Amino acid sequence: MKTNINGAMNVIDAAIDKGVKGVVALSTDKASSPINLYGATKLASDKLFVAGNAYSGEHGTRFSVVRYGNVMGSRGSVIPFFMSIKDTGELPITDTRMTRFMISLEQGVELVWHAFDDMQGGEIYVKKIPSMLVTEVAKTIAPDAAQKVVGIRPGEKIHEQMVGPEDAAYTFEYDEHFKILPNINDWSSDKLRIQDGKPVAEGFEYSSGTNDDWMTQDDLRDWLEANEGKIGVL
């Protein structure tokens, strides 16, 4: 709460006070339909950055948000963990149905730069990225290892969600991303914010479990081989 809520308020106040032109906050899939306190604080952070646009006054500071899950190969990703134990002969799987979005660091950075170039203020940007079953990740990293189901952890979701049905009425689709527009001040119908976006269907949900784009084992293997210097050799 001190970091995600109080910290967000401090950043917003400081940016407005100093006349910063633009701020892009980093969000997470856990902010969409949160099921634990951490997710709720990230959702509160998103809402604060969106609402900050109504208080920027004469300085005109613009605030927007980019949302994605764990970056491939980062400490929060399962990939380094599986790589570290791949030679033990057994990998723990929380649930065989579990899926995750797969985004590279480069894709995450590109989304941030796009937000700076595109934003009018208050938008939440969600990049279109492939999904993968966690069991397939395990097979790619250690094809001969046994997979032991250990059960889902408290606060963990079977599938990641980036856009929930409650946001569908304000969400627009573009070639490479979705954009959730703010439901305040009629900004969700602002042509400058919508541009060439197409409204998504009623009740739309962007989830790793129902995604149209899936990463194959070959795709992941190519990425792992290209990033051996960061995460080790297969």
HUSULHU-V415363 format. One line per field, one symbol per residue. ss: DSSP state (2 for helix, 1 for strand, 0 for the rest). psi: psi as a letter, one per 20 degrees, with the letter a starting at -180 (. if undefined). Layout:
ss = ???
psi = ???
This chain:
ss = 022222222222222220000111111022200000222222222222222222002220011111100010000002222222222201111000001110102222222222222200000111100011122222222000011110000000000011102222221110001111000000222022220001100000011000000100222222222202222000
psi = hhghfhgghggggggghjkpgqpoqpaqhiiolqirhghhhhghgghghghhhijibhhkppprqqprbpppirhiqighghhhjhjiippppgpiipqqqoprgghgghhghgghhhqhpiqopoqpqrrqphhhgghghmhiqqoooiqqqpjqqgqqphprhiihijpqqrgjrqooqplqkkhijphhhgcjqpqrqpjqpoqihjqippprhgghgggghikhhhirp.
